[in-house]
Amino acid sequence: MHAIEILGLEKTYRVGFWRKRPKQALRPLFLTVEEGQIFGFLGPNGAGKTTTLKLLMGLVFPSAGTARILGMELDDRRMKAQIGFLPEQPYFYDHLTARELLRYFGQLSGVEARQLGRRVDRVLERVGLQEAGGVELRKFSKGMLQRVGIAQAILHEPRVVFLDEPMSGLDPMGRFEVRSLIEELKSEGKTVFFSTHILSDAEALCDRVAVLHLGELRGVAAVEELAAGMQAKVEIVWQGNSVPAAVQALGIDCRTAGDTMRAVLPEEHQDFVLEALIREHLRVISLTPVRMSLEDYFVAQLGEPVSTGKGDSAFGQPLRSIPEPASDSEPVGRARL
Amino acid sequence: MNSRVLHIAVNTFREAVRDRVLYNLIAFALLMSAAAVLVGMISINIERLVVVHLGLTAISFFGTVIAIFIGIGLVSKEIEKRTLYTVLSRPVRRWEFIAGKFCGLTGTLVVNTFFMAIGVFLALAYVSHHLNSFDFAVLVAVYFIVLQFLIITALALFFSSFSSPLLSAIFAFALFVIGSFAEDLRGFAGMTHGIARWLATGAAYLVPNLSALNIVNQAGHGQGVGAGLILFNSAYALVYTLAVVSAAVVVFERRNLK
């Protein structure tokens, strides 16, 4: 049985004040997630990730299509008791303490009264908030609210956990802890479906990922499979500050670092560039295959780097196939391949 | 009561209490204390009338303000702050959420009114030096005010289920004002002819008849209130409230929580 089965789910909103026009937030989406997997749902802002999660949670209604979670329809109350959901940038009742909030959500999820206190204490400890359980939520920082959000999503020990941007608002330590928590959930046999625009998180955690852009599914596979399907690249470093004319004619981006030059190029041009360097009597220092990353796939699918507009850059993580130039580096030539 | 409705109601009540909603009781207590002392000094033989009028009007005013200003945010605030997402992703039906919110705010208003009513009776006891059987009418008047709160809360919740807080406040307050003059509207309908009569009659029966639930004058003058009126008003308020809350549920069941 699939943990999640999305069968042509589609959402079109009607926008505008007087003359309403249709805006397709999600094109027909077909997707399955197996039980026990960590599944990453990737895409820039406005890609349709949150819309998909809202459709699965029954917060918005599909224009067409359907979905099943744990083999049950989206409006099945038995299914809802077996899932947990963390919305993006969660916000909770200001005047409740973290413990009271979790008790409330536990009651709504049908957790037995005699187990509730123990579960709340355990989950507070799990998200590192055991000391803050009695503090009103209005006094919580954004990162602490995010932890409470994660706590309420796993409190009732759901089989499938949906997390919308779970790392948002967390400091590096918090992100590390959430990553560990997601891995723990997997080791407990739970399915985790999380959306993110931070590719390093997805690459580090996910068994499989789906890339969504402008409401359309662009690809779904294991991370390695996605990257493997891309054009291979190599990095060549040589001594000196000159670039042979033949190499410049290819339009390869060559950068200088001290007294060496470096270029990253498609594997198919490797022999041609090496011959050109040898012809010019330039000493080749290294030739290294570049590991293709999820980010490379992402950029290829989206056409261009996407600004997230949230302060977190989708490309701000150490995943680049093209290493950042040193501070004294500067590009010396660029043209279209 | 359904346990999820109960949990949502208790949470709504707790939020309202912690949000200092009941602080209005302090203002009310000060008002009643000052009034009891003042009217004792400046009124001759109408102390009771003044205290009853002032007390019941204050109960009605404070309760209506709370019903409208909290009621309009019951749903829209939860959507705006996304607290609703974590509730509805659980095994909670949308109607249970609406019912729980309604019961929670109604509970808050009942507790609030209970304490204010004690204040009115204390002030009455102070100016009259004793309570008598005529004061039963004051108790019935308080009960009718609670029935008004049921209707106003339901209306605020209804508007909140599809509209912004500002528009919800305007709509709910407008209906409160029109409803307070519902008897006059019915009288006006009786004087018109043709299509105007149909429209005015329709409007008169559509808006809540809050004026029928206002017996402050009778209570002030110590006039008795028949059991028939109590039963009729109770049935009217409950049916009207149920209809409006049901309408809120119907709207909310279809709403996309964008």
Interface residues (C-beta under 8 A of the other chain):
Chain A: Y13 K54 M57 G58 L59 V60 F61 R77 R78 K80 A81 I83 G84 F85 L86 P87 E88 Q89 P90 Y91 F92 Y93 D94 H95 L96 E100 Y104 F105 Q107 L108 S109 G110 G149 Q152 A153 F162
Chain B: S3 R4 H7 I8 N11 R14 E15 R18 D19 K81 R82 T83 L84 Y85 T86 V87 L88 S89 R90 P91 V92 R93 R254 N256 L257 K258
